[in-house]
Amino acid sequence: MDKQSTTMNHVIPIDQQQLQQQQNEKLKKRPLYEREISELSIHFSQLLLANRFVRHLFYSTIFIAYNSFLGYAIHKSWNKTENYCDGVKLLTIITVIIYGKLFKNLFIDHYVWPMFAKLFNEINDNFITESFRNILRYLCWISVLIIIAIIIGIRCYHQPERIYSVAGYFGFILIGFIGSKHRNHINWNQILWGFTIQIIFGIFVRLPSLPLMIQSSIFALSGMPVIIFFSFFVSILYYYGLMQIIVNKFGHLLQATIGTTACESISASGNIFLGMVKVFQKNF
């Protein structure tokens, strides 16, 4: 054991030295401007980590410059942008989402939510019973279904044939219910949540302006650039760790609403953006 430990202690520094030498040789083979830029970026990152005042000054400068640019862009080109999928309107939506996430992480999670969580736990333990919770759940579902029925009725008033798809959806559920041997074990909460989420996505997709924006150009020529752009965008988000956050949050939403397990929720949410569930699931 002593000989093995001494040899291991001698081998590890040699490997690290060889790796450092290989990196230095690769760096020397680069052009001069690339070496200067890489060394400058390394020194600047070390400065940001070491000096707190410089770090806050750098981030404040970027924050002010970006918001000044965004305000100028909104002032100049907001009315010129036709839809919210392009230009400054899309940039504004992304900025609002990022600022909302930062506000939640820095303020709500640390100050607001702990105060209300204690109050909600006391009310839940002392006043809310299981029967009252079931009645409240039924009332919420009835309200949601009434709202969905009103929206579908308004959208399909002049075109009744558009209701055929909803009838087919409930037809499949009815066939499954009739053919089931254990009807008491059916989790209607999952079915209602799945139906509600599909209806919400369907209403969003069938907005009056969205099909015109999608079909404004030839589909054969516009489909491939969209696929390439989406793959490029997802790869960048995955590299910076943002796609993992999106997949996890969407999986938590599925787990909280539909009631699936953590593995099933992550698989379903990741399959939307990444695909190849068996490959990426190990990283989560």
N, C-alpha and C positions, 0 to 999 in steps of 0.2 A: 504493500500500500504506500509506503514512504517513497519507494522509487517511482511508482506511478504518479503520485502527487507531485513529486519534484519535476518529473518529465512534463506533466501537464502544465505546471507553472512556468516551465521554460518554453513550451510550445506556443502558448497563447500570446505572449508578447511578440514572438517572431511572426505569427500570423497577422497580428495587428500592424506590425511594422511593414510587412510586405504589402498589406492592403493600403496603408498610407503611401507607400512608395508608388504603387500602381496608380492611385488617385493623383499623386503629384505628376507622374509621367503623362497621364491623360490631360492634366491641366496645362502642362508645358506644350503639348501638341496643338492646343487650341490657338487661334489667332490672338494677337496682342490685345485687341479691344475686348474680346470675350473674357480674357483673364483679368483685365482691369475692371470690367463690370462685375464679374463674380467676386473678386476681392473686395470691391466697394460695397456690394450688397452684404457680404459677410460682416464687414466692419460696421456697417450701418445697423444690421440686425443685432449685433452685440452691443452697440451703443443704446439701442432701444431697450434691450433687456436690462442693461446695467443702470441707466439713468431714468428715473421715474418722471422727472420734469420734462425731459426731451420726449419721452414716450407720449405723455399727455399733450404736449404741444404739437407733436406730429399728428396724432389722431384728431385733435381739435381743428387743426388746419385743414385736414382732409374733409372733416365734417362740414366746416363752413364753406369750403370751396365747392363741394358736391351740392349742397343745398342752394348755394348761389347760382350754380349752373342750372339746377332743376327749376328754380324760380324764374330764371331768365328764359328757359326753354318753354315753360308753361305760358309765360307772358307773350312770347313771340309766335308759338306754333300750336297752341291748344285748339284754336278754332280751325286751323288748317288740317288737323289730323281727323280723318274720317271715322275711325272706329277705335275701340279700346284694345285691339290686337296689334297695334302698330304705333311707332313713334313715341311721343312724349306721354301719351295716355297709358301705354303699356309700362313705361318707365315709372310713372306715378303710382300705378297699381302695385308694382314690385316694391317700390320704396315704402308705401303704406304698410304692406305685409311685413317687411323687414322691421320697420319701426314699431309695429304692433307687437311683433315677437320680442324685440328688445325691451319694450315697455313691460310686457308680461314677465319676462325673466328677471329684470332688474327691480321692478317696483311691486307688481301684483303678487308675485310668488314670495317675496320677502316681507312685505308689509301688510298688504290688504288681505290675502288669502288666509294667513294664520289667524287673524282676528275673526273672520267670518267662519273659518273651519271649526273653531271652538264653540261658537254660538250655534252653528248647525248641528254639531254633535250633541250638544245639550238638548236642543229641541227634538232631535231625532230619538234620543234615548228616553226622554221624559214625556213627550206629548204625542208623538206619531206612533201609532200602532200598526200592526201588519194589515188589519182590515182597512184602515184609512189609507195605507199606502197602495193597496190593491184598487180601492175606489178611485184614488187620484190617478193611477196608471190607466184605468179604463176610461176615465174622463179625458185624459190627454190623448189617448188613441182615438176616441170618438171625435174629438175636436180636429185632430190631424186628418182623419179620413173625410170629415165633412169639408174641410178646406180643400183637400185634393179633389173631391167630387165637384165642388164649385168651380175650381180652376179648369178641370176637364170639361165640365158642362159649358163653360164660357168659350173655351178654345174650340170645342167640337160642335157648337150650336149650329153653325152653317154647313158643317161637313160631318154628318153623323157616322160616316164610314170609318172615321178615324178612331172610333171607340172599339172597333173590332179587335185591335191588338190587346186592349184591356180585357175584353171578354175572353180572349184566348189565354191570357195570363191566369185569370181566375178559373178557366176551364181546366188547365193543367193542375192547379191546386185542388180542385174538386175531384179530379180523377185520382190524384194521389191520396186524398182523404178517403175516398170510397174503397180503394184497393189496399188500404193500410189495415194490418191486423191489430195494431196497438195505437188506436186513435187517442187514447188518454196520454200517451207519451209525446205527442206532437208539441213542439215548442212554438207556439203562435207568436211569441215575442220576436223570434228570429225571422219568421215569415213576414210579419208586419214591418219590421225594420228594413228588411231587404226590399220589400215592395215600396216603402216610402223613399228609400235612397234612389231606387231606379226611377221612380216618378219625378223626383227632384232633378236628377240628371237629364231625364227626358224633356222636362219643361225647359231646362236651360239650353239644351241642344236645339230645341224647336222654337227658340226665340225668333221673332220676325226678321231681325237683321242678320243673325248668325248664318243661316243657310245661304243667304246672298253673298256674304263674305267668303264662305267656303267654296261656293260654286261660281264665283265671279270669273275664274279663269278655267282653262282646259284641265280636267282632272288628271289626264295622263301626263301632262307636263308639270303640274303643280304638286303631284303626290310625292315624287321622289325627292325634291328639295326639302319638303317638310320632314320626311323620314330621316334624311341625312342631318338636318338641323336639329331634330329632336334627339337623335343619337349623340351628336356632338354636345348638345346642351346637357344631357344626362351624364355623359362621361366627365364633363367639367365639374358638375355638381357632386358626382361620386368621388372625384379626386380630392376635392376640398372638404368632403365629409358631410355636405348638405343633403345629398340624396339619402344617406343613411338616416338622417334625422327625419326627413319627410316620410320615408317608409315606416319608421318606428311610430311616428305620430299617427299616421293613417292606420297602422295596425292596431294601435291603442283605441282609435275611434271604432274600428270594426269590433274589437273585443268588448268595448263598453256598450255598443248598441246591439249588435247581433248576438253577442254572448259566446263567440267561438274561443277556442284556446289560443294561447300566445303563438304557438307554431303555425296554426292555421291562419291566424290573422296576418302574421308577417309574410307567409307564403302568398296569400291573396293580394296584399298591398304591394309586395315586391314584384309580383308577376305583372302588374300594370305598367311599371316603369322600367324594370330591368329584365324580366324574363329569366329563364334558366334557373328555376327555384333551387335545384339541388346544388348549383354552383355557388350562389351568393348567400344561401341561408347559413352557411358555416360562419360567415363574418358577423352575423347578428346574434 
